[in-house]
Amino acid sequence: MEKSIQHFKQKGFAVLTTVVILSAAGILYTLNMAQSQLIDNRILGNVFRNNEALANAESGVNLILNKLSHIDTAEQVINQLPFTYPEQLTEAHYYLVNVKSIKDDQLQITSTGYSQDKSATKMVSLKVERIEVFDIPVTTLSANGQLKINSKGNINTGCEGLSKEDCRSPGNIAEQAVISGVSSQSSELCSSDSTESLLNDQIENIADQQWGNATSFAGTVFDNVDAIDDMKQATSLFESTFGIRLNDAKEALASSDLVANIDMTESSALSCSEQLNAIDESISIIYIKGDCNIDVNDPAYQAYPETERFTIGTIDKPKMVFFEGGTFVTQPESGVSINGLLYFIPASEALLDENGNVLYSDGVIQTVDQQIVDMSGVRVNGALLSEYNCSHNETDKNKSASMQRFSVRYDKTVLNHLYGQLNMQPSAMRYQFVVGSWRDFNGSL
């Protein structure tokens, strides 16, 4: 009996011990789980607050980018560099942004974001570069008369090899491929059954002579030329493009030190290609009178490899080339490439009677503007414009060399760069990220 009682007591004690141990283990497990949950909650809280701080830092960056996307507010920022917003941190703001200049066209934006309880901070730093948007020509090829483009010619609207639907950067595409202001006179001048022409559906004819928005000038060679007050009164492609009268522009171009003037109508003129090669790199405008002969035997042309054309301007240093009363004259195996803008302008010539004699009126020679220009052998990366009643490349049909074919490719970037070089007034401004400059990391209070 005593053994049974003793055995029962021992068994009870073992059970009690086991229960106590299991209870203690359960309590420890529960405490450990609670502690783990608290740690998880803290981690989640830290992640949330860090994400909140990052979102607020990005909000500060977006605020500055929005200010920089509008000319008026952009000037407020740029004129106060280094710029800080807000001026000091308050309970109402969860970010502090600083903007400073690091190059002429680049800014450094540093935004520190805070969580709502200010316990977490996140810093975002990036560089942005300025892109000024100008009222550049809206078409690849524009003419103040009829166009007669041989089928061998190439007119590209800006995304080479891609349709407008497939192009990933639609802003780089010309609004129209070709715009032509057609009159009955230009129709007769350009009519030719022997020329295989560009399909009519590639040319947009305009009746109201509205080729696009005229650019604005500030501190350029046209700075002292009176602008047209009412652009609805513009009567030519030139006036619609530059907002000034052609004759006024000619005077300004002829007298400016910022323009390279080449007059090939003078009997003593040096080789045109030699004069072009001698132009200082800082000169962005070239004005040529008469035909510009690019002779493959000219030493200036010999600098170019056999497979390349004589080239005016580069992607980084584009040129604006005006041609009065002439065109490029090239050899069968050569041609001319222009990075920038090429503008053909008619010259005035003496009016002759049926016998070939000069006509006078009150002792003054009567003149008439030239009517036709041949654009064969020209390649332009940017935009091409012509003030002639008839602009054509009919001679291309008799030339088999691919280098000599007429070609125009619309390049918005080159045109904006060119207008920026000329100090024209931008119509809009925006900033884009500098690739590889984004940095974000935890800040410190």
C-alpha positions as CSV (number, residue, x, y, z in Angstrom):
1,M,0.0,0.0,0.0
2,E,2.7,2.4,1.0
3,K,4.6,1.5,-2.2
4,S,1.5,2.3,-4.3
5,I,1.1,5.7,-2.5
6,Q,4.8,6.4,-3.0
7,H,4.5,5.5,-6.7
8,F,1.5,7.6,-7.1
9,K,3.2,10.6,-5.5
10,Q,6.3,10.1,-7.8
11,K,4.0,9.9,-10.8
12,G,2.1,13.0,-9.8
13,F,5.3,14.9,-9.3
14,A,6.5,13.9,-12.8
15,V,3.2,15.0,-14.3
16,L,3.3,18.3,-12.4
17,T,6.9,18.9,-13.5
18,T,6.1,18.2,-17.1
19,V,3.1,20.5,-17.0
20,V,5.2,23.3,-15.4
21,I,7.9,22.8,-18.0
22,L,5.4,22.7,-20.9
23,S,3.7,25.8,-19.5
24,A,7.0,27.6,-19.2
25,A,7.9,26.5,-22.7
26,G,4.5,27.8,-23.9
27,I,5.0,31.1,-22.1
28,L,8.5,31.4,-23.5
29,Y,7.3,30.5,-27.0
30,T,4.4,33.0,-26.7
31,L,6.8,35.7,-25.5
32,N,9.2,34.9,-28.3
33,M,6.4,35.1,-30.8
34,A,5.2,38.4,-29.4
35,Q,8.8,39.7,-29.5
36,S,9.2,38.5,-33.1
37,Q,5.9,40.1,-34.0
38,L,7.0,43.4,-32.4
39,I,10.2,43.2,-34.4
40,D,8.3,42.5,-37.6
41,N,6.0,45.4,-36.9
42,R,9.0,47.6,-36.3
43,I,10.6,46.4,-39.6
44,L,7.3,46.9,-41.5
45,G,7.0,50.3,-39.8
46,N,10.5,51.2,-40.8
47,V,9.9,50.0,-44.4
48,F,6.6,52.0,-44.5
49,R,8.2,55.1,-43.2
50,N,11.2,54.8,-45.5
51,N,8.9,54.3,-48.5
52,E,6.9,57.3,-47.3
53,A,10.1,59.4,-47.0
54,L,11.2,58.2,-50.5
55,A,7.8,59.1,-52.0
56,N,8.0,62.6,-50.4
57,A,11.5,63.0,-51.7
58,E,10.3,62.1,-55.2
59,S,7.4,64.6,-54.8
60,G,10.0,67.3,-54.2
61,V,11.9,66.3,-57.4
62,N,8.6,66.3,-59.4
63,L,7.7,69.7,-58.0
64,I,11.0,71.2,-59.3
65,L,10.6,69.4,-62.6
66,N,7.1,70.8,-63.0
67,K,8.5,74.3,-62.2
68,L,11.2,73.9,-64.8
69,S,8.8,72.7,-67.5
70,H,7.2,76.2,-67.7
71,I,9.3,79.2,-68.9
72,D,8.0,81.7,-66.3
73,T,8.4,79.4,-63.2
74,A,11.7,78.0,-64.6
75,E,13.1,81.6,-64.7
76,Q,12.1,82.0,-61.0
77,V,14.1,78.9,-60.1
78,I,17.1,79.6,-62.3
79,N,17.4,83.3,-61.3
80,Q,17.6,82.3,-57.6
81,L,20.2,79.5,-57.9
82,P,21.1,77.9,-55.5
83,F,17.3,77.5,-55.0
84,T,15.8,75.9,-51.9
85,Y,12.1,75.0,-51.5
86,P,10.6,75.5,-49.0
87,E,12.9,78.0,-47.6
88,Q,12.8,76.1,-44.3
89,L,11.2,72.9,-43.1
90,T,7.8,73.2,-41.5
91,E,5.2,70.8,-40.2
92,A,3.3,71.3,-43.4
93,H,6.1,70.1,-45.7
94,Y,7.6,66.6,-45.8
95,Y,10.4,67.4,-48.2
96,L,13.2,69.9,-48.7
97,V,14.6,70.5,-52.2
98,N,17.8,72.2,-53.2
99,V,18.7,73.0,-56.8
100,K,22.1,74.2,-58.0
101,S,23.9,74.7,-61.3
102,I,26.7,72.4,-62.2
103,K,27.0,73.3,-66.0
104,D,25.5,75.9,-68.3
105,D,22.7,73.5,-69.3
106,Q,22.7,71.1,-66.3
107,L,21.3,71.3,-62.8
108,Q,21.7,69.2,-59.7
109,I,18.5,68.5,-57.8
110,T,18.8,67.1,-54.2
111,S,15.5,66.3,-52.4
112,T,15.3,65.1,-48.8
113,G,12.0,63.5,-47.9
114,Y,10.6,62.8,-44.5
115,S,8.1,60.4,-43.1
116,Q,5.0,61.9,-41.5
117,D,6.4,61.4,-38.0
118,K,9.8,62.7,-39.2
119,S,11.5,59.5,-37.9
120,A,12.8,58.4,-41.3
121,T,14.5,60.4,-44.1
122,K,15.3,59.6,-47.7
123,M,17.5,61.6,-50.0
124,V,17.2,61.6,-53.8
125,S,19.9,63.2,-56.0
126,L,19.9,63.5,-59.8
127,K,21.1,65.7,-62.6
128,V,18.8,67.2,-65.3
129,E,19.8,68.9,-68.5
130,R,17.9,71.7,-70.2
131,I,16.1,71.2,-73.5
132,E,14.7,74.4,-75.1
133,V,11.9,74.0,-77.5
134,F,11.7,76.4,-80.4
135,D,9.2,77.2,-83.2
136,I,11.1,75.3,-85.7
137,P,9.8,74.3,-89.2
138,V,7.0,71.8,-88.8
139,T,7.7,70.0,-92.1
140,T,10.6,68.1,-93.6
141,L,10.3,70.1,-96.9
142,S,8.3,73.4,-97.3
143,A,7.9,75.4,-100.4
144,N,6.3,78.7,-101.4
145,G,5.3,77.2,-104.7
146,Q,5.0,73.9,-106.4
147,L,7.4,71.0,-105.8
148,K,8.5,68.5,-108.4
149,I,10.3,65.8,-106.6
150,N,11.7,62.8,-108.6
151,S,10.7,59.4,-107.2
152,K,14.4,58.7,-106.5
153,G,14.4,61.5,-103.9
154,N,13.9,60.6,-100.3
155,I,11.8,62.7,-97.9
156,N,11.9,61.3,-94.3
157,T,9.6,62.6,-91.6
158,G,12.0,61.9,-88.7
159,C,11.9,58.2,-87.7
160,E,14.0,56.5,-90.3
161,G,12.6,53.0,-91.3
162,L,9.5,53.4,-89.0
163,S,6.0,54.4,-89.7
164,K,4.4,57.2,-87.6
165,E,2.4,54.6,-85.7
166,D,5.5,52.6,-84.8
167,C,7.8,55.4,-83.9
168,R,8.5,55.5,-80.2
169,S,9.2,59.2,-80.1
170,P,6.3,60.9,-82.0
171,G,7.5,64.3,-81.0
172,N,10.4,63.9,-83.4
173,I,8.2,63.4,-86.4
174,A,7.4,66.3,-88.7
175,E,3.7,67.3,-88.5
176,Q,3.6,66.9,-92.3
177,A,6.2,65.5,-94.7
178,V,5.8,68.2,-97.3
179,I,3.9,71.5,-97.5
180,S,3.5,73.3,-100.8
181,G,1.8,76.6,-101.4
182,V,0.6,76.0,-105.0
183,S,-0.4,78.7,-107.4
184,S,-1.5,78.5,-111.1
185,Q,1.8,80.1,-112.1
186,S,4.0,77.7,-110.2
187,S,1.9,74.8,-111.6
188,E,2.8,75.8,-115.2
189,L,6.4,76.3,-114.3
190,C,6.8,72.9,-112.7
191,S,4.7,70.8,-115.1
192,S,6.7,68.1,-116.9
193,D,5.3,64.8,-118.2
194,S,8.8,63.4,-118.5
195,T,9.5,63.5,-114.7
196,E,8.5,60.7,-112.5
197,S,7.2,62.6,-109.5
198,L,6.6,62.0,-105.9
199,L,3.1,60.7,-105.2
200,N,0.6,63.5,-104.7
201,D,-0.7,62.1,-101.4
202,Q,2.7,62.9,-99.8
203,I,2.3,66.6,-100.5
204,E,0.0,68.7,-98.5
205,N,-1.1,71.8,-100.4
206,I,-2.1,74.8,-98.4
207,A,-4.3,77.7,-99.6
208,D,-4.1,80.0,-96.6
209,Q,-0.2,80.1,-96.6
210,Q,0.1,79.1,-93.0
211,W,3.3,77.0,-92.8
212,G,3.7,77.0,-89.1
213,N,4.5,79.2,-86.1
214,A,7.2,81.9,-86.6
215,T,10.1,81.9,-84.2
216,S,11.0,84.8,-82.0
217,F,14.5,86.4,-82.0
218,A,16.5,87.8,-79.1
219,G,20.1,89.0,-79.4
220,T,20.4,87.5,-82.9
221,V,21.4,89.0,-86.3
222,F,17.7,89.9,-86.7
223,D,17.5,91.6,-83.3
224,N,17.2,95.1,-84.9
225,V,14.7,94.0,-87.6
226,D,11.1,94.9,-87.0
227,A,8.9,91.9,-86.4
228,I,5.6,91.5,-88.3
229,D,2.9,92.7,-85.9
230,D,0.1,90.4,-87.1
231,M,1.3,87.1,-88.3
232,K,-2.1,86.6,-90.0
233,Q,-0.7,89.1,-92.5
234,A,2.2,86.8,-93.4
235,T,2.3,86.3,-97.2
236,S,5.2,84.0,-97.7
237,L,7.0,81.0,-96.3
238,F,9.9,83.1,-95.0
239,E,7.6,85.5,-93.1
240,S,5.7,82.5,-91.5
241,T,9.0,80.9,-90.5
242,F,10.9,83.9,-89.1
243,G,8.2,86.5,-88.5
244,I,10.1,89.3,-90.4
245,R,10.2,90.6,-94.0
246,L,12.6,89.0,-96.4
247,N,14.1,92.2,-97.7
248,D,14.8,93.4,-94.1
249,A,16.4,90.0,-93.3
250,K,18.7,90.2,-96.3
251,E,20.0,93.6,-95.2
252,A,20.6,92.3,-91.7
253,L,22.4,89.1,-92.9
254,A,24.6,91.1,-95.3
255,S,25.8,93.5,-92.6
256,S,26.3,91.1,-89.6
257,D,29.6,89.9,-88.4
258,L,27.9,86.8,-87.2
259,V,27.1,85.7,-90.8
260,A,29.6,84.2,-93.3
261,N,28.7,85.9,-96.6
262,I,29.9,84.2,-99.8
263,D,29.2,86.0,-103.1
264,M,29.8,83.7,-106.0
265,T,28.4,86.3,-108.5
266,E,31.7,88.2,-108.3
267,S,34.1,87.4,-111.0
268,S,37.0,87.4,-108.5
269,A,35.4,85.0,-106.0
270,L,37.4,82.2,-104.7
271,S,36.3,78.6,-104.9
272,C,33.0,78.2,-103.1
273,S,34.0,74.9,-101.3
274,E,37.3,76.6,-100.2
275,Q,35.4,79.5,-98.7
276,L,33.0,77.2,-97.0
277,N,35.9,75.2,-95.5
278,A,37.4,78.5,-94.2
279,I,34.4,79.5,-92.2
280,D,35.0,79.7,-88.4
281,E,33.3,77.0,-86.4
282,S,31.6,79.6,-84.2
283,I,29.7,81.0,-87.2
284,S,26.2,79.4,-87.4
285,I,24.7,81.3,-90.4
286,I,26.0,81.1,-94.0
287,Y,24.6,83.3,-96.8
288,I,25.5,82.3,-100.3
289,K,24.8,84.3,-103.5
290,G,24.9,82.5,-106.9
291,D,25.8,78.9,-107.7
292,C,28.1,77.2,-105.3
293,N,30.4,74.8,-107.3
294,I,31.7,71.9,-105.3
295,D,34.5,70.6,-107.5
296,V,35.9,67.1,-106.6
297,N,39.3,68.5,-107.8
298,D,39.1,71.4,-105.3
299,P,41.7,70.9,-102.5
300,A,38.9,71.8,-100.0
301,Y,36.9,68.8,-101.2
302,Q,39.9,66.5,-101.1
303,A,39.8,66.5,-97.3
304,Y,36.7,64.3,-97.5
305,P,37.0,60.5,-98.0
306,E,35.9,59.2,-101.3
307,T,32.7,57.7,-99.9
308,E,31.6,61.0,-98.2
309,R,29.9,64.1,-99.4
310,F,31.1,67.6,-98.9
311,T,29.5,68.4,-95.5
312,I,28.4,71.7,-94.0
313,G,27.8,71.6,-90.3
314,T,27.7,68.7,-87.8
315,I,25.1,67.3,-85.4
316,D,26.7,69.2,-82.6
317,K,27.4,72.4,-84.6
318,P,24.6,72.6,-87.2
319,K,24.4,75.5,-89.7
320,M,21.6,77.7,-91.2
321,V,22.4,78.1,-94.9
322,F,20.6,80.7,-97.0
323,F,21.0,80.4,-100.8
324,E,20.1,83.4,-102.9
325,G,19.8,82.9,-106.6
326,G,21.7,79.7,-106.8
327,T,22.2,76.1,-105.8
328,F,24.9,73.6,-105.2
329,V,26.6,72.4,-108.4
330,T,28.2,69.0,-108.0
331,Q,30.0,66.5,-110.0
332,P,28.2,63.2,-111.1
333,E,30.0,61.2,-108.3
334,S,29.6,63.8,-105.5
335,G,27.1,65.8,-103.5
336,V,26.6,68.1,-100.5
337,S,25.2,67.2,-97.1
338,I,24.0,69.8,-94.6
339,N,23.3,69.4,-90.9
340,G,20.8,72.1,-90.0
341,L,18.5,74.2,-92.1
342,L,18.8,75.0,-95.9
343,Y,16.8,77.8,-97.3
344,F,16.5,78.6,-101.1
345,I,15.7,82.3,-101.8
346,P,15.1,83.7,-105.3
347,A,17.4,86.5,-106.6
348,S,16.1,89.4,-108.7
349,E,17.3,89.5,-112.3
350,A,16.8,92.1,-115.1
351,L,13.6,91.8,-117.0
352,L,14.2,91.3,-120.8
353,D,12.1,92.1,-123.8
354,E,11.4,89.7,-126.7
355,N,14.8,90.6,-128.3
356,G,16.7,90.0,-125.1
357,N,17.2,93.7,-124.2
358,V,17.0,95.0,-120.6
359,L,13.7,96.8,-119.9
360,Y,13.8,100.2,-118.3
361,S,11.0,102.3,-116.7
362,D,11.9,106.0,-116.0
363,G,15.5,105.1,-116.3
364,V,15.3,102.2,-113.8
365,I,16.0,98.6,-114.7
366,Q,13.0,96.4,-114.3
367,T,13.6,93.3,-112.4
368,V,11.8,90.0,-111.7
369,D,12.5,87.3,-109.2
370,Q,13.8,84.0,-110.4
371,Q,11.2,81.3,-110.6
372,I,12.9,77.9,-110.6
373,V,15.6,76.2,-108.5
374,D,17.1,72.7,-108.9
375,M,17.8,71.0,-105.6
376,S,19.4,67.9,-107.0
377,G,22.4,66.3,-105.2
378,V,21.5,67.9,-101.9
379,R,21.1,66.0,-98.6
380,V,19.7,67.8,-95.5
381,N,19.5,66.5,-92.0
382,G,17.1,69.0,-90.3
383,A,14.7,70.8,-92.7
384,L,14.7,72.3,-96.2
385,L,12.7,75.3,-97.3
386,S,12.3,77.0,-100.7
387,E,10.8,80.4,-101.6
388,Y,10.8,79.6,-105.3
389,N,7.6,79.2,-107.4
390,C,9.0,75.9,-108.6
391,S,11.5,73.7,-106.7
392,H,12.5,70.5,-108.3
393,N,15.1,67.8,-108.6
394,E,14.3,66.6,-112.1
395,T,18.0,66.1,-113.1
396,D,18.1,63.2,-110.6
397,K,16.2,61.0,-113.0
398,N,19.3,60.9,-115.3
399,K,21.8,60.2,-112.5
400,S,22.4,56.7,-111.4
401,A,24.9,57.5,-108.6
402,S,23.1,57.1,-105.2
403,M,25.3,59.8,-103.7
404,Q,23.8,62.4,-105.9
405,R,20.1,61.8,-105.1
406,F,18.1,64.4,-103.3
407,S,17.3,63.6,-99.7
408,V,15.8,65.4,-96.7
409,R,15.5,63.9,-93.2
410,Y,13.6,65.8,-90.6
411,D,15.6,66.1,-87.4
412,K,13.9,68.0,-84.5
413,T,16.9,67.7,-82.2
414,V,19.3,69.3,-84.7
415,L,16.9,72.1,-85.5
416,N,16.3,72.9,-81.8
417,H,20.1,72.9,-81.2
418,L,20.6,75.2,-84.2
419,Y,17.9,77.7,-83.0
420,G,19.5,77.6,-79.5
421,Q,22.9,78.4,-81.0
422,L,21.3,81.4,-82.7
423,N,19.9,82.7,-79.4
424,M,16.3,82.5,-80.6
425,Q,13.7,82.8,-78.0
426,P,12.3,79.4,-77.0
427,S,8.6,78.7,-77.0
428,A,8.9,76.2,-74.3
429,M,11.5,74.7,-72.0
430,R,11.8,71.3,-70.4
431,Y,14.5,69.3,-68.5
432,Q,15.3,65.6,-68.8
433,F,17.2,63.3,-66.6
434,V,20.9,62.8,-67.2
435,V,21.3,59.1,-67.7
436,G,23.0,57.3,-64.7
437,S,22.7,60.3,-62.4
438,W,19.9,59.1,-60.1
439,R,20.9,58.3,-56.6
440,D,18.7,57.6,-53.5
441,F,19.9,56.7,-50.0
442,N,18.9,57.1,-46.4
443,G,19.4,60.6,-45.0
444,S,20.1,61.7,-41.5
445,L,18.3,64.0,-39.2
